[in-house]
Amino acid sequence: MFHSQLPIKIAPSILTADFGHLAQVAQAAEQGGADYLHLDVMDGRFVPNLSFGPMVIERIRAATALPLDVHLMIEEPERYLADYAHAGATLITVHAEACRHLHRTVQMIAELGCRCGVALNPATPLEAAREIVPFVDMILVMSVNPGFGAQRFIETSTNKLRRMRHLLDDLNPLCDLEVDGGVDVHNIDDVVRAGANVIVVGSAVYNSRATPGENIAALREAASRARYQEV
């Protein structure tokens, strides 16, 4: 069962948006009622793709008042934490698989004045996060393999979210549970009922079918309906 004290937050990812107009992309999310802007940083090593770095995030920071949810899909993230904090990150998430000293990395994020998150890839067991859960503000369960946008949701992720929510309720009840990958208006109800309260959405927000605001409203309505249904 979800933790009723945690509000549902919609976090549009710009990965599938128009990179030629990032200021407008960020502003469209803000005007459309988003809670966060999700920024996927890729290094071509931890994931098989490249995206952008601190300088782009600094420009996005100047374009929007939204909290910036910076997801570091990079090797040795501890080397770059200060750069992303100074660029304007509100929350910095690192991957458990990329950190040799995860607790130290989480401490560094907190010392830089940012909220801290830890992400788990689809094949990484929940136990990899158990010892760090009391020290973080958010756990991110990847529901696709990281590196590319517009991927299909991995169906077993719903059960993983449910098990992670139970673990969080035991060890850190106010910790947010984020899901990233393949979530849209057709399955957002499932991930919310499983316990996720921060929902990353890319192509479900930035597409040619409707405006970002219209898409965010539809997602929020579907999530809100699911919130009060039985699991």
C-alpha positions in Angstrom: 0.0 0.0 0.0 1.2 3.5 -0.8 2.3 5.9 2.0 -0.7 8.3 2.3 1.4 11.2 3.6 3.5 11.5 0.4 2.0 13.6 -2.4 2.0 12.4 -6.0 4.6 14.4 -8.0 4.9 14.5 -11.8 8.4 14.9 -13.1 8.6 15.4 -16.9 11.9 14.2 -18.4 13.3 16.3 -21.2 15.1 13.4 -22.7 12.4 13.0 -25.5 11.8 16.8 -25.8 13.2 19.2 -28.4 16.8 19.9 -27.3 16.9 22.9 -29.6 14.4 24.7 -27.3 15.2 23.6 -23.8 14.1 26.9 -22.2 10.7 26.6 -23.8 10.6 22.9 -22.9 11.2 23.6 -19.2 8.8 26.5 -19.1 6.1 24.4 -20.8 6.4 21.8 -18.0 6.3 24.5 -15.3 3.2 26.2 -16.9 1.6 22.8 -17.3 1.7 22.1 -13.6 4.7 19.8 -13.2 6.3 19.3 -9.8 9.8 18.6 -10.9 11.9 18.7 -14.1 13.8 15.4 -14.5 17.2 15.8 -16.1 19.0 12.6 -17.3 22.8 13.0 -17.4 24.5 10.3 -19.4 28.2 9.8 -19.9 28.4 7.1 -22.6 30.1 4.8 -20.1 27.6 3.8 -17.4 24.9 3.9 -20.1 25.3 3.7 -23.9 24.4 7.2 -24.7 25.4 10.8 -24.1 23.1 13.7 -23.1 24.3 16.9 -21.4 26.3 18.3 -18.5 26.3 21.1 -15.9 26.4 24.0 -18.3 23.1 22.9 -19.9 21.6 22.4 -16.5 22.7 25.9 -15.5 20.8 27.3 -18.4 17.7 25.3 -17.6 17.9 26.5 -14.0 17.8 30.1 -15.3 14.7 29.3 -17.4 12.4 27.8 -14.8 11.6 27.9 -11.1 10.8 24.2 -11.0 12.9 22.0 -8.7 15.5 20.2 -10.8 15.6 16.4 -10.3 19.1 15.5 -11.7 19.6 11.8 -12.4 23.3 11.0 -12.8 23.6 7.9 -15.0 27.4 8.2 -15.0 30.5 6.4 -13.7 32.2 7.9 -10.6 29.5 10.5 -9.9 31.3 11.7 -6.8 33.8 13.5 -9.0 31.1 15.8 -10.4 28.6 16.3 -7.6 29.8 19.8 -6.8 29.4 20.8 -10.5 25.8 19.7 -10.6 25.0 21.3 -7.3 26.4 24.6 -8.3 24.6 24.4 -11.7 21.3 24.4 -9.8 20.3 20.8 -9.0 17.6 20.5 -6.3 17.9 16.8 -6.0 20.8 14.6 -7.2 20.3 10.9 -7.7 23.2 8.5 -8.2 23.1 4.8 -9.2 24.0 2.2 -6.6 25.7 0.3 -9.3 28.0 3.2 -10.1 29.2 4.0 -6.6 32.0 2.1 -4.8 31.3 4.1 -1.6 27.6 4.8 -1.8 27.2 6.1 1.7 30.0 8.6 1.3 28.6 9.8 -2.0 25.2 10.4 -0.4 26.8 12.3 2.4 28.6 14.5 -0.2 25.3 15.3 -1.9 23.7 16.3 1.4 26.7 18.5 2.3 26.4 20.3 -1.0 22.9 21.3 0.1 20.9 19.1 -2.3 18.4 16.4 -1.6 19.8 13.0 -2.3 18.5 9.9 -4.2 19.7 6.5 -5.1 18.6 4.6 -8.2 18.5 0.9 -8.9 18.6 -0.6 -12.4 15.9 -3.2 -13.4 18.1 -6.2 -12.5 19.5 -4.8 -9.3 17.8 -6.3 -6.2 16.2 -4.2 -3.5 18.8 -5.4 -1.0 21.4 -3.3 -2.7 19.6 -0.2 -1.3 18.6 -1.5 2.1 21.5 0.0 4.1 21.3 3.4 2.4 17.6 3.8 2.7 17.7 5.6 6.1 20.0 8.3 4.7 18.3 9.3 1.5 15.3 11.5 0.4 14.3 9.3 -2.5 14.8 5.9 -4.0 14.4 5.6 -7.8 13.3 2.3 -9.3 14.2 2.1 -13.0 11.4 0.5 -15.0 13.5 0.4 -18.2 17.2 -0.1 -18.8 18.7 3.4 -18.6 20.2 5.2 -21.5 17.4 5.9 -23.9 14.0 7.5 -23.8 10.6 6.1 -25.1 11.3 2.6 -23.9 8.6 0.0 -23.0 7.8 -0.4 -19.3 9.3 -3.6 -17.7 6.2 -5.3 -16.3 7.9 -6.8 -13.3 8.8 -3.3 -12.1 5.3 -3.0 -10.5 6.0 -5.8 -8.0 9.5 -4.3 -7.4 7.9 -0.9 -6.5 5.5 -2.6 -4.1 8.3 -4.4 -2.3 10.4 -1.2 -2.2 7.5 0.8 -0.7 7.2 -1.8 2.1 11.0 -1.5 2.7 10.8 2.3 2.8 7.8 2.2 5.2 9.8 0.1 7.5 13.1 2.1 7.4 12.3 5.6 6.1 8.6 6.2 5.8 8.9 9.8 4.4 11.3 8.7 1.7 9.9 9.4 -1.8 9.7 6.4 -4.2 10.3 7.4 -7.8 9.7 5.4 -11.0 11.4 6.1 -14.3 10.8 4.5 -17.7 7.8 3.7 -19.9 5.2 5.3 -17.6 2.2 6.8 -19.4 -1.5 7.5 -18.9 -2.3 3.8 -19.4 -0.1 2.4 -16.6 0.4 5.3 -14.2 -2.4 3.9 -12.0 -0.5 0.6 -11.6 2.7 2.3 -10.4 0.9 4.6 -8.0 -1.1 1.7 -6.5 2.2 -0.1 -6.1 3.6 2.8 -4.0 5.4 5.2 -6.3 4.7 8.8 -5.6 7.2 10.6 -7.9 6.5 9.7 -11.5 9.0 10.4 -14.3 7.3 10.8 -17.7 9.0 11.6 -21.0 7.2 10.9 -24.2 3.9 10.8 -22.3 4.3 14.6 -21.8 6.4 15.7 -24.8 4.5 14.5 -27.9 2.5 15.7 -30.8 -0.8 14.4 -29.5 -1.4 17.2 -27.0 0.4 20.0 -25.2 2.6 19.3 -22.2 0.0 20.9 -19.9 -2.8 18.7 -21.2 -0.7 15.6 -20.9 0.4 16.4 -17.4 -3.3 17.0 -16.4 -4.3 13.7 -17.8 -1.5 11.9 -16.0 -2.3 13.6 -12.7 -6.0 12.7 -13.0 -5.2 9.1 -13.6 -2.7 9.0 -10.8 -5.1 10.7 -8.4 -7.9 8.2 -9.2 -5.5 5.3 -8.5 -4.3 6.8 -5.2 -7.6 6.0 -3.5 -8.2 2.6 -4.9 -7.4 -0.7 -3.2 -4.1 -2.3 -4.0 
